[in-house]
């Protein structure tokens, strides 16, 4: 009896761990999708997913290139400024 209870408890824990990881992954994907929308990309390409994917591939190619660090620094600064500007707008 005790063994069955332990096995059942372990199975519940395994399912909970799986569900937590799935929820974390889902939240992460939703946040990334929100960034695509926030940047205005969906509207700019008329919600054409092939175009968005192609743009993402171009970004990935650049990040594999020699100017990776410069591109990352530029995009990080630009993104940080945009988040700060948005935050300032909300505070007003």
N, C-alpha and C positions, 0 to 999 in steps of 0.2 A: 504494500500500500504506500509506504513512504517513498519508495523508489518511483512509483507512478506519479506521485505528487511532485517530486523533484523534476522528473522528466517533463511534466506538464508545465511547471513553473519555468523551466529552461526554454521550452518551446514558446511560451508567452513572451519571455524576455527577448528571444531571438526575433520574434515577430515585431515587438516594439522597437528594437534596434533598427530593423529593416525599415519600419514605418517612419522612424525619426530621420534616418538617412534620406529616405525618399522625400519627406517634407522639406528637409534642408536643401536638397538638390532642386526641388520644384521652386522653392523661394528664390534660390540663386538664379535659376533660369528666368523667372518672372522679373527679377531686378535687372538682369541683362536686357531683356526685351523692353523694359521701361526706359533704359538708356537709349536704345535705338529710336524709340518714339520721342523721347525728350530732345534728342539731337535733331529731330525733324526729318530724319531719313525716310521714314515710311511715307510721309506726304511728298517729299521731294522726288521719290521714284514711283509715285502712284501705287504704292504697296506691291511693287514688283519684286518678288522674292529672289528671282534669278539675279536681278540687278544688285540687290543687297548682298547676296552671297558673293557675287563677283567683286564687289567693293571690299568685303571682308577678306577675300582671298588676296586682293591687291595690298591691303594693310599687312596681312600675314607675310606676304613676299617681302615687303619693305622691312619688316621686323627680322627677317632672316638674313637681310643684307648687311653691308658694312656700316651703314648709317643708323643701325638699330638704336644705339644709345641716344643719338641726337633726336631721332623721331620720338622715342619714349619721353625724353625730357620736354620736348616741345608740346606733345599731346598732354602730358601730365600738367604742365603749367596752364595750358589752355582750359583743360577740364576743371582744374582747381579754381581758376578765375570764374568760370561759368557757374560752378556750384556756389561760390561766394556771392556772386551777383544775384543769383536766384534767392539765396538766403536773405540778402539785404532787401530784396523786393518784398519778401514775405513779412519782414519785420516792420515795414512801413504801413 
